Amino acid sequence: MNIPESQGENEQIVNCLELRDAVILAKRSDAYRSIRNQLADFKPYDVWEDEDHIVVEFILKEYEGMGIKASIESLALFILAKQQHILVDARIVKPDREGTNIEVKSLLFPIVNFAVPIPPLNSDA
C-alpha cells in the first residue's frame, strides 16, 4: 500500500513533535535540574529513538584540572518511554580520572553505578 506524500509529511511532523516533547520532559525532570550546572550547552547534542524509547543526549563540561586525556566526551543521557511519555532513567557517562574506564552513574537509581574499560584507539586485533 502506498502512503500519500502528505501523510508521510504529517508522520514526520508528529515524529518531530514527539522528540521535542521528550526534550521538554527531560528538562523538567529533577535529574536534569541536578546536573544543569554541569552542562556544556542547554540544548541537547542529539535526540534519537528506538522502538520503545527516546534518548536525549547532553554534553557535560570538562572539568579543569582533572587531567583526563580520554577520547570520550562526558555525557548526560535521559531515557524516556515512548508510549507512556515518562522518564525511565537518566545517566551520566564519563571517563574516569585516569581515562582508562568509562563510568556510568544513574541519576534516578543511585545504586546503579558501574565502570567498563575504554577500548584502545588503535587496536591491531
C-alpha positions in Angstrom: 0.0 0.0 0.0 1.3 3.4 -1.0 1.2 6.2 1.6 0.3 9.5 0.1 3.1 12.0 0.3 1.1 14.3 2.6 0.6 11.5 5.1 4.3 10.9 5.2 5.0 14.6 5.8 2.4 14.5 8.7 4.1 11.5 10.2 7.5 13.3 10.1 5.9 16.3 11.8 4.4 14.1 14.5 7.8 12.4 15.0 9.5 15.8 15.4 6.9 16.9 17.9 7.4 13.7 19.9 11.2 14.3 20.0 10.6 18.0 21.0 8.2 16.9 23.8 10.8 14.3 25.0 13.4 17.1 25.4 10.9 19.2 27.3 10.1 16.3 29.6 13.8 15.6 30.2 14.4 19.3 31.0 11.6 19.4 33.5 12.9 16.4 35.5 14.7 16.6 38.9 17.5 14.6 37.3 18.1 17.4 34.8 18.0 20.1 37.4 20.5 18.2 39.5 23.1 18.4 36.7 22.1 21.6 34.9 25.2 23.5 36.0 27.4 20.7 34.6 26.0 21.0 31.0 28.2 22.4 28.3 25.1 23.6 26.5 21.4 23.7 27.5 20.4 22.5 24.0 20.6 18.7 23.5 23.6 17.4 21.5 21.4 14.7 20.0 17.9 13.1 20.3 17.2 9.7 18.9 14.6 7.0 19.3 14.3 3.2 19.0 11.1 1.1 19.1 10.3 1.8 22.7 12.4 4.7 23.9 13.5 8.2 23.1 17.0 9.3 24.3 18.0 12.9 24.8 21.8 13.5 25.0 23.6 16.4 26.5 27.4 17.0 26.6 28.8 17.8 30.0 31.5 20.4 30.7 35.1 19.2 31.1 36.4 20.0 34.5 39.6 21.9 34.7 42.4 20.2 36.5 41.1 16.7 36.0 43.8 15.8 33.6 41.6 13.5 31.5 43.2 12.6 28.2 40.4 10.3 27.0 38.9 10.3 23.6 35.4 10.2 25.0 33.2 13.1 26.0 31.2 13.2 29.2 27.5 12.8 28.5 24.2 13.0 30.3 21.6 10.7 28.8 17.9 10.9 29.5 15.8 7.9 28.5 12.1 8.3 28.1 9.4 5.6 27.5 7.9 6.5 24.2 4.3 5.3 24.9 4.0 6.5 28.5 5.9 9.8 28.0 7.8 9.3 31.3 11.5 9.4 32.2 12.6 5.9 32.9 16.3 6.6 33.6 18.9 9.4 33.4 22.6 8.6 33.4 26.0 10.3 33.4 28.5 8.6 31.2 32.1 9.9 31.6 35.7 8.8 31.6 37.4 8.2 35.0 40.3 10.4 36.1 42.9 8.1 34.6 41.0 8.0 31.3 41.1 4.2 31.2 37.4 3.4 32.2 34.0 4.7 31.4 31.9 5.4 34.5 28.2 5.1 34.2 26.0 6.6 37.0 22.2 6.6 37.2 20.7 9.8 38.4 17.4 8.1 39.2 18.7 4.9 40.8 21.9 5.9 42.7 22.9 2.3 43.4 23.2 1.6 39.7 26.8 2.6 39.0 29.4 0.7 37.1 32.6 1.1 35.0 33.8 -0.5 31.8 37.3 -0.3 30.2 37.8 2.1 27.4 39.0 0.1 24.3 42.3 1.2 22.8 42.0 3.6 19.8 44.5 1.8 17.5 44.0 -1.9 18.2 45.8 -4.3 15.9 43.5 -7.2 17.0 
